[in-house]
Amino acid sequence: MRAAEAAGIRFRLLEYDYDPNAEAVGLQAAEALGLPAARVFKTLVCVLDGGEMVCTAIPSDARLSLKALAAAAAAKRAEMSDPAKAERITGYVVGGISPFGQKKRLRCFLDASATAHDEIVVNGGRRGLQIALAPADLTAALEAVVCPLQAE
């Protein structure tokens, strides 16, 4: 939230009751907020074949295509990060990882479907806190690469 403010981004804060037993945090957030799952983006941390860690933001009802991520990042391969390593590098706990304000800023890849919406929702840096903002603002502030990332 502070990182978004520092970047001069207009956003709205949305809070909901986080369910630690939810199978899919993004889907639970969408349901609790009464928003379409396609507008609530989950943040996933991945590791490229060279060891670089990156973050992706995809709709909460989608699956990430690691092949598409690798291609967009000019890598041979990508895989999901170990959750403990993702927490260490971002400074956030799983379920609260935001593309903003990470301890070590990771390259960010935003699924192209975001551009179909005036506003998307991403994690605000803690479980139960979300930020609603324009996809163009997220892209500009994070220098995010916008590309197709969803698995078929």
N, C-alpha and C positions, 0 to 999 in steps of 0.2 A: 504494500500500500504506500509506504513512504517512497519507494523507488518510483512508483507511478506518479506520485505528487511531484517529486524532484524533476521528473521528465516533463512536467507541465501537461500531463494528460488529463483530459476530462473523463471521469469515471464515476460510477455509482457503487457503493458497497452493498452487498447482499449477504445476509446472515441466515443460517438455518441450523437446525439441531443435527449435528453430525452423529451418525450411527456407526460406532466402531465395529459392528457385526455385519455391516453391509458388504455384499459380495463385490459391488462395483461402486466406488466412492463417487465418481462422476454421475452415474445414473441416479444414485441416491440424492445427490445435490440437485439435479434437474427436477426430480420428482418433488423434493421438499420445497423447492422454489417455484414450482408450477410452471416450469419452462420446458420447451421442447429439448430433448436430449441433443439434437443436432446443433443447438446454440450454446450448450454448456461444454466447454473444451477441457479435456483432462491433460495434465502435464505428465509426460513420460520421459525418463532419463535413459539414454542409450549410450553404448560404447561402440565406437568405430574400430575397424581392424587395426589402426595405428595407435589405439589406446585413448584417443580423444573422446571425451564425454560431451554429449550434446543433449539438448532438450527438445522435445517435440510437443506440439499442442494439436490434438485431434478431437473431433466430436466424441462425447462420452459414450455414444452408442456404436462407435466404430472400432475396428481393430487396426493396429498399425502395421503397415507393410514395411518390414525391415529392409526388403530389397529396394523399395522406392526411396527410403531414407538414405540407404547407402549410395544410391545413384545421385540423389540430390546433394549429398555431402562429398561427392567425388571420392568415395571409399569403395573398397571391394566388398566389405561386409559390415553389418551392424547387428548388434544384439542388445537385448534389454540389460540394463545395469543391475547389479546386485543392489537390493533396496538399502542396505546399510551404507554402501559406497555412495549411492545417490543422496542419502541424508547427509553424509559427511561433506560432500562437495558443494551441495546447495545450501546447507545450513537449515534446511527444513525437514520435518518428519513426513514420512509417506502418508498420503492423504491430505497433506497441506503444502505440497511442493508447488511453488509458483514460478512462472517464467520470469517474474520480476524479482529484483533484490537478492539474487543468489549470492552466497558467500564468494564463490568463484563464478563469474559470469560465463555461462555456457553458450555456445552458438545455438540459436533457436531456429527451428523449422516449424512453420505454421501450415496446417493443411489448407489447401486452396479453397475448400468449401466455405471457409470463414468469409471470403469476399462476397458471398451471396447474402450476407446479413449486415444490417446497419449496426448491430451491436452483438457482441459475443460475450461469454462469461468465462473467466479463468480463475484459478485459485488465487486467493489473496494472501497466501503465506501462512495460513493456519487452518486447521480443520474447522469447517463450519463457516468460513469466511470466503466470499467470492467477490470478484471485481467485474462489473459490466462496463465494457468500453467498445469503441469502434475498432474493428480489425485493422484499419489503416494506422490508427494510433499505436496499437501494439506493434505492428510491423515496423513503424518508424522508430519507436523508442528502443526496440530490441535489435534493430537491424535484422529482423527475421527474414528468412528465406521462405517465400510462399510457394508451395508446390503440392502436388497430389501425394498424400501419404497414406491413404486408406487402403487396406487389403480388400480384395474383391470378395 
